[in-house]
Amino acid sequence: MDPRSSTVDGVLARSARRTPDRVALHFADRTWTYRELDDAVTRAAGYLGELGVSAGDRVAAYGRNSDAYLLAFLGCARLGAVHVPINYALTGEELGYLVEQSGSRLLLIDPALAGPVAALDSQPKQVVPLRDAAGSLLERARTGELPELTSTVADTDLVQLLYTSGTTSRPKGAMMTHRALVHEYVSCVHAMAMGDGDDPLHPMPLYHSAGMHCFLMPYLMVGAVNHLMEAPDIPEILRRVEDDRLGALFLAPTVWVPLANHADFGTRDLSSLRKAFYGASIMPGPVLARLREHLPGLAVYNCFGQSEIGPLATVLQPEEHDERPESCGRPVLFVELRVIDDQGDDVEPGGTGEVVYRSPQLCEGYWDKPEETAEAFRDGWFHSGDLVRIDEQGFITVVDRIKDVINTGGVLVASREVEDALYTHEAVAEAAVIGVPDERWIEAVAAFVVLKGEVSSEELIAHARGRLAGYKTPKSIHVVDELPRNQSGKLLKRVLRDQVPS
């Protein structure tokens, strides 16, 4: 192995050498020291090798958060295999697509999720339990001799296919190298002042890049004591923060909102909580104000990026929230960005354009999708597809995904602007705006809303018309019980487009 190489599993190995007897991870009734966790990774890698996995092979993981899930990722990294995390909410064709498109030779599963796997039309080549069963990865990783691993892993090797959320089209597997992710971990540690005394709680799903790569892995890098939950259960989160005196917490805004409004929020002693992280969407102002009022010493960080960059690209610091509450901050340590117009020129401060990146954190491209790779990587930059506004100091504010901009009568409308107008009505709990085909206008503005009070569609349209230009005002309102989101809280507008009456 090249002594200059820095691999993902090496992040843990270094912490294990520095503080071998310090607790690395609590999960359920199990506690792992850094030495124990690092040894278990080696055993997990050896077991995967016994199962026929070789360097470069893809290994899919379909499970909820657990110590076994973490061991699977790091075991793949140490063996030189490529980990393929799969959203545990996916079933049927969506699940089958990821297994087949990635070419995974092995599928690691939670036994509780065996039903959706058994129902697939095309069965995976090999299925092995992650935990809670004989012959599971966890069982083999916990005890036994440490195997001698013969594979050599370079930091330029692939370590994960990080599939995009697929909010507008089929998910694409971003090919992440060890080198890219290790750089991203350092960016996270620097941008969010992570330390070994932060005592973080990790409830968000590890199949998603934010939970694994913005928080759990960077905190293992700095030698913190990590507390892992199987799922983001709100009463349990509040209990754990109080009982275990935890200090740092990342949640999507879709979890922060009900947490801040939960009856236990005002009664639990949450004074130990010093850092709050959010991302994936904007935090509603009233929720942020409630958090900061109840916990006046709380440092709040807004994290923004996308799977292809590991995923952290920018951070809005705690002291920057008052002046720029809608911004997602400035680029992190290893990220360079520009905001460009349709001709590829930099927009002026205050202008809007596509944000493009240069960074060692970036993926190598999309797995088995050369055309999409070429489209994203051009002119020496990675093109994000995000429409943002940039100010004089380099702070960016997300306007919309470029694919979510609506072309109505030849004029472009940002769906986010229309959503913001609808949110100002007291009866609107959630809003999502899309363009729908229209014979006269090319696309018409249509809104889907979840209500928390009584209001008619006509009243909502009139409310929006009072705040927007006529061409931006929704032509139709569709009231729904809930908006479709993936497990990380991202809105699935492609699902809404399928729901529009023809």
N, C-alpha and C positions, 0 to 999 in steps of 0.2 A: 504493500500500500504506500502511496506517495505520502511522505510525512508532512507535506504542505496541504494535503486535502482536508477539508472540513465538511463532514457529512452530518446528516440530520441526527442519526443515532449517536454520533460523536458529541453532540450537544449534551445528551444525558450522560455519556461516559465521562466527560470532563467534570460535570457536577458530582458524579459518584466518586471521582478521585479526590475532589476538594473536600466534600462533606459526606463521606460514605454512610455515617450513622444517623444523619439528619433525615427526618421524615420527608419523603418526596410526595406521597399520594395517600389520601384517604378515600376509599370507596366502599360504601355499604359497611360491612363489618370487617373489612380488610385494610391493613395499613402496610405500606411499603416504604422502607428506607431507600435512599438513593442507590446503595450497593445492591440491595435486594431487587430493585426494579431493573437495574442495569444487567444483573445476572439473568433475570427472567427474560429480558430481551434477547440475550444470547441463546437461551434455551428455545425461545419461540422461533428464532431464526433457524436453529438446528432442526426443529420439528417440521417447519415448512420445507426444509431441504429433504427430510425423510419422506415427505408427501410428494416429492418429485418436482418441487418448485426450484427453478434455477434463476440465476441472475438475468434480469430483463423480462422475466415472466410477469404477467399481470395477475394480481390477486385481489379479487373484489371482497369488500367487507360490507355486510348488511346487518347492522345491529344498532341497538341503542347505546348510549354512553355506558362505559364500564372500564375497569382496569384492563380487561381482556381486549377491548377495542384499541386502547392505546398500545398494548403489547403487540397487537397485530401490525399496526402501522410501523412501529419502531423495529419489529422483527423483520418485516419486509425490507426496511431501510438497511439493516445490518447485513442481510443476505444479498442485497443488490437487486431484489425484486421490486416491482412497481405496484404500489398500493392504489386501489380504486375504491374510494369511499362512495357508498350509495345511500341516498336518503331512505330511511327506514319506513317512510310513509308511502313510497312508491310500490305499486303492485302491477300485475298484468303486463301489458305491452311496454309501459315505461320502464319497469324493472328489467324486463327481458332485453330491451334495447341497449341499456348500459352494459349488461353482462356480455352481450354479443358484440357490440361495437368496440368495446375495450379488448376483446379477445382474451378474457380472463380464463386461465386454466383451472382456477380454484376459486370457490365461493365460500367465505367464512360467514356463518350466520348465527344469530341468536336462535336457539331452539324455538322460542316463542314466535318467531317469524317464519317457521318452516312452511306454514300453509301457503303463503303467496309464492314461495319458491317451487313447491310441489305442483302448483297450478300453472306454471309456465309451459307454453307450448313446446319450447325447446329447452331441454334440461341442461344445466351447467355440467361440465365434464366431471367435476368433483366438488362435493359439498361437505364441509367440516364444521362442527360446532365451535363457536367462540368460547362458550362457557356453559355451565349448568348441565353438562352431559359427559359421559365417559368418552375419553379420547379427545376432549376439547383442547383447544390451544392453551387455555388458562391452566388446565390440569397438568399439561406437559411442561408448562413454563414455570410452575411454582417450585418444583423440587427436582433433584437429580443432578448428575454430573454436568459440568459445563462442556458442551461439545467444542471440538476444534473446527472452526469455520475456515474453509479453504478459499472462499470467494474473496476477491479484492474489489473494493468499491471506490470509485472516484467521485469527487464532488460535481463533476460534469455529467454523471449518470442520471437517468430519470429515477425519481423516487415516488412520484404520484401522478396519476391522471386526475386532475381536479376539474370535474365537470361543471360547466356553467349552469346557472339556474334554469336556463331554457324558458325565460319569461316571454320571449317573442318567437322562438323557433326551437328546433331540436337541440338538446344540450350538446355542447362540444367539450371534448376532453383536453383541457389545458395541460401540456406536458411540462411538469415542474421538475427541475433538477434539485439535487441536494444543495448546490451552490446558491440557487435562487432563494430557496426557503431559509437557509442560514442567514443570508443577507437580510431577508425580511424580518427574521427574529431580532436581529440587532437593531433594525429600524424601530421595531415595536418597543424594545427595552428602552431605547433612547427617547422616543417620542412620548412615552407614557411613564417615564421615570420609574420603571419597574424595579423592585428590590426584593431581597430575600425575606423581608419582614412584612410584606403586603398581605399575606394570608388570604389568597384569592379563593373564591367559590366559582365553580364552573358548571352551570346548569344547562347551557346552550349546547346543541348537538355537535358532536365532534366530527360527524361526516362533513360538516360545513367548514369552510376554510377559516372563518373568523374564530370559532370556538377552539379549533386545534392550533391554528398557526398564528393568530394574533394574541392568544392568551395562554393556553396550556403549555405549549412548547416554549415560548419565551420565558414563562415563569419557571419551567424546569431548567432552562438555561441559566437563570440567576440563582437557582438553589432554593426557591420558595417552597413552603409547605402548601400543597395543592389539595383542595377539597372538591371532589367530583360527584355530581349528581346524575342519576340516570335520565332525568327529564326536568324541564323548568316548571315544577309544581310550586305555585306562588306561596301558599301557606307554609310549605316546607322550606322554601328559600328564606322567608322571614324568620322562621324558627331557627334555622341553621346559623344565620347571621347573628342572632341574639345569643344562642346557646354556645356557639363555638367562637364568638367574638371575632368574626371574620371582617377583613378590611377592604377587600376589592371585589367588584362584581360587574360582569359584563352581561347585558341583556339586550335583545332587540327592543326597539320602542314598542312593538306589539306586546311585549311582556312587561316592560316598565309601566305602561299605561294602566293595566289592571292591577299591578302591584301597588302603585301609588294610590289607587282608589280602593284597595282592599281594606276591609274593616280592621285587620290585624296591623296594618301599616302604622296606625296612630297609637297602638298599644304596645307594640314590641319595642324593646330597647335596642335600637340600631346604631347607637352612638359609636360603635367600633368601626362602622363603615366609613372609610376615608376616600375611596375612589369608586366612581361610577363610570362605566364605559357604555356607549351605545353606538349603533351603526345600522346600516341597511336602509334606513329611512329617517326622515326628520323627526325629532322629538317634539311633540306638541308643547307649545309654550306654557300652558297651565300646568302640565305634568312636571316639566322641568322646574317651574317655580315652586310647586309643592314639595318636590324632593329637596330643593335647596333651602326652603323655609323650615322643613322638618329636621334637616341635617345641615346646619349652617356651615360646618367645616368640610362639607363634601366637595371633592374635586371632581368635576364632570368633564369627560373627554368625548368628543364626537369623532368617530373613526370612519373613514371613507376609502373605498377602493373597489376592486373587483377580483374575481378568481385568478385572472391571468397575471396579476402582479403580486399574488401570494397571500393575502389580498390587500394589504394596507398600502395606501398611496398618500393620503393626507390625514392630518389630525388637527382639530380645533382644540386648543388648550383651554384649561379651566378659566384662566384670567381673560380669555378672548370671547367668552360667551356673551357677556353683557353688551359689548359693542357690536358684535356680529352674530346674533343668535341663529341666523339661518345659514351661516357659512359652515362648510366642512373643513376649513382650515387651509394650511399650506403643506407643501410636500415634506415627507419624512426624510430621514438621513440619506437613504440610497435611492431616492427618486428625483428625477428632473422632469418637469412638465412644461408644456406650452399650451396655449389656447389659440386655435387657428380658425380662420374662416374657410369658405369653400375653395379658395384658391391656394390654401396652405400657408397663408401669411398670418402673422401674429395679430390678434385683435387688439385694439386700443383698450386701456383700462376703462372698466365700465361696460365693455363689449361682451358679446356672447358668441361662443363658438365651441368646437369640439376640443376636449382635453386629450392631448397625446403625451406619451411617456417615453423616456429612456431610463433604464434601470437594470442592474444585475438581478433584481427580483423577478423580472419578467419570465414568462414561460417560453419554451422553445417553439411553440406553435400549437396547433390543434391535432390531436391524434387522428391519423388517417384522413385528414381533411386539408389537402394542400392548397386548394383554391381559397378556403376561408383563412388559412394562414397567410397567404400572399396578400389578401385583402386587408388583413389587420396590420401586418408588418410592411410598411411601405414608406419610402422617402426618409429612411433612417429613424422612424419613430413607430411606436405601437399606437394604433388608433383605437381609442376606448369605446367609441359609440355614445359617450356621455356628453350632453350639451350643458355647458357651464358658463357662468359669468365670472370674470376676474377683475379685481380692483387694483389700485395703485401699489398696494403692499404685497400683492401676489396671493391674496386669499381668494379661494374659489367658492362659488355657490352653485349647487346643482340646479339646473333649470329643468332638464328632462333627459330621458334616453332619446337619441336622435330618431330611433324607429317609432317612438311614441309621439313625435311631433305630428300634428294633424294638418293636412293640406286641404283647406276648405276654400273653394273658389280661387285657388292659386295663391292664397295667403296662408302662411304657416302659423299655427297656434300651438303653444306649449301646453300640453295637457295639465302640467303641474300648476300653471297659473289659474286655470279654470277650477281645479280642485281646491286651491287655496281660497278662491272666492266662495265656493260652496261651504267650506269649513267654517266660514264666519257666521253661518246660520246656526242658531242655538239648537235646532232640531236634528242637525246632521252629526252623526257619530263618526262615519267614515265616508270617503268619496273617492271614486276612481273614474277618470275620463279617458275615452278612447275615440278614435275616428271610425265611423261606419260608412260603407259605400253609399254614395248618393248620386243619382243620375244627373242632377243639376250642379251640385257643388263639388263633385269628385268625392269628398268626404264630408260628413256632417258630424258635429260635436255631439257626443252622447255621454251621459253621466250615469254611473251606477252608485247608489247611495245606500248606506245603512243608517236607519233613523233611530234617534233616541227620544223623539217627541212627535207630536202631530203636526204635519205639514203636507200640503198637496204638491203635486208635481208642478202645477202652474205657479204656485207661490215660490217654489225654489227657482224656477226659471226667471221669474220676475226679480227675485233677490239677486241672482247672478247678473242679470241685465243692468242692475243699478250699479254694478262694480266693474263691468267689463264692456269692451266694445261689442257692438251687435254681432259681429261675425264670430266672436269668441263664446257667445252665450250658448249653452246647450240647447239643442233642438229637441232632445228627448231626455227624460229622466226615468231610470229603471230602479225601483226599490227592491232591494234584496236583503235576505237575513244576514248574510255575511259575504265578505269579499274573498275570492280565492287567493290563498297565499301558500308559499312553500314553508318548510319548517324553520327557515331562517327569517321569516317575516316579509320576504319580498312578494310584492303583488304580482299575480300571474295574469297580465292583461290579455295574453293569448287565449286564456280560458274565457274571459269576458267576451272577446270577439266571437267566440263560438256560441255564446248565449244570446246574442242579439237576434231578435225575431227577424226572419227573412221577409 
